[in-house]
Amino acid sequence: MTNHHVLSGPDIAAQSYVEFNFQEDSFGILQEPFRYRLLGEGFQTNVDLDFSIARIEQENAFPSLESWGTLTLSADSFPGIGEHVTIIQHPGGGAKQIALTANQVVSIFEHRLQYTTDTLPGSSGSPVFNDDWKVVALHHAGGNLVTNQRGDRMFANEGILSAKILERLKQ
């Protein structure tokens, strides 16, 4: 899963890939990444909620996809205002970074979770975790965002609530 603005259609997905293990170890040494192709068939997307889902092709020479584990999308336990979220991201296309500080939720507005977590361009599609390490949102934007019905604005980042994505997938 990533954002629609990252993968907008099956043709683009079929020309794309995902990398696993693109990270440094505890000594700062870059690990060997594994690049898997995405498939166009079975592609799903939604412009309004800015998400896309593509299947990954298992490469025989690479570790099994199951060996990387899975993430749980939370349908009902998103954090409240003032609680913290964590984002695992690849800002600027670089190695994995985990944003652990200055990461408070500042607004929940319609289908959006807004937070102060530090991100940079290239972090779109990153999972936003609650304290139980469940994915509560799909990071998709940052800037001077509308935070309520009145139209008040705040400089923050935002993700689409997992609950709203799961709700849409059931339709």
Secondary structure, 3 states (H helix, E strand, C coil): CECCCCCCCHHHHHCCEEEECCCECCCCCECCCEEEEEEEEEEEEECCCCEEEEEECCCCCCCCHHHHCCCCECCCCCCCCCCECEEEECHHHCCCEEECCCCEEEEEECCEEEECCCCCCCCCCCEEECCCCCEEEEEEEEEEEECCCCCCEEEEEEEEEHHHHHHHHHC
